[in-house]
Amino acid sequence: MTNTNEQSKIKDELANKIAKSLQEEHRTELYRHMFQKQDESIIRRAFDEVSKVPVSKIKKSKSALFFFLLNKYAEK
């Protein structure tokens, strides 16, 4: 397996894990698509941050916060 294929497989697994964790299994394909454009470390960083935030502190949803952070960290 090439490095690109390995990275793609890892990102697919992350998409499944994160979509399930955020209770958005129906949007797994969206997560896969978004992750192909992002560095794995940014994906993990955003997910780690979202996982630490209590639901009571989130205005919209954990998935909205996740995508906000993903975009924010990608800009840096």
C-alpha positions in Angstrom: 0.0 0.0 0.0 1.4 3.4 -0.9 1.7 6.3 1.6 -1.2 8.1 -0.1 -3.4 5.0 0.2 -2.4 4.6 3.8 -3.3 8.2 4.6 -6.6 7.8 2.8 -7.4 4.7 4.8 -6.5 6.5 8.0 -8.7 9.4 7.1 -11.6 7.1 6.2 -11.3 5.4 9.6 -11.2 8.8 11.3 -14.3 9.9 9.4 -16.1 6.8 10.6 -15.0 7.3 14.2 -15.7 11.0 14.3 -19.1 10.8 12.6 -20.1 8.0 15.0 -18.8 9.9 18.0 -20.7 13.1 16.9 -23.8 10.9 16.2 -23.7 11.8 12.5 -23.3 8.4 10.9 -25.6 9.6 8.1 -23.0 12.2 7.2 -19.9 10.0 7.1 -19.4 10.6 3.3 -19.3 14.4 4.0 -16.7 13.8 6.7 -14.6 11.6 4.3 -14.8 14.3 1.6 -13.8 17.0 4.0 -10.9 15.0 5.5 -9.3 14.3 2.2 -8.4 18.0 2.0 -7.1 18.2 5.6 -3.9 17.2 7.4 -4.5 14.3 9.8 -3.0 16.3 12.7 -5.5 19.1 12.2 -8.4 16.6 12.1 -7.2 15.0 15.3 -6.6 18.4 17.0 -10.1 19.7 16.2 -11.7 16.4 17.3 -9.7 16.4 20.6 -10.8 20.0 21.3 -14.5 19.2 20.6 -14.3 16.1 22.8 -13.2 18.2 25.8 -16.1 20.8 25.5 -19.2 20.0 27.6 -22.4 19.9 25.6 -23.8 22.7 27.8 -21.1 25.1 26.5 -21.8 24.4 22.8 -24.2 26.9 21.1 -25.2 24.8 18.0 -23.8 21.3 17.9 -20.6 19.4 18.4 -20.4 18.8 14.7 -20.7 22.5 13.9 -18.0 23.2 16.5 -15.8 20.5 15.0 -16.1 21.9 11.4 -15.5 25.4 12.7 -12.3 24.3 14.5 -11.2 22.2 11.5 -11.4 25.3 9.2 -9.8 27.6 11.8 -6.8 25.3 12.3 -6.5 24.7 8.6 -6.1 28.5 8.0 -3.0 28.6 10.3 
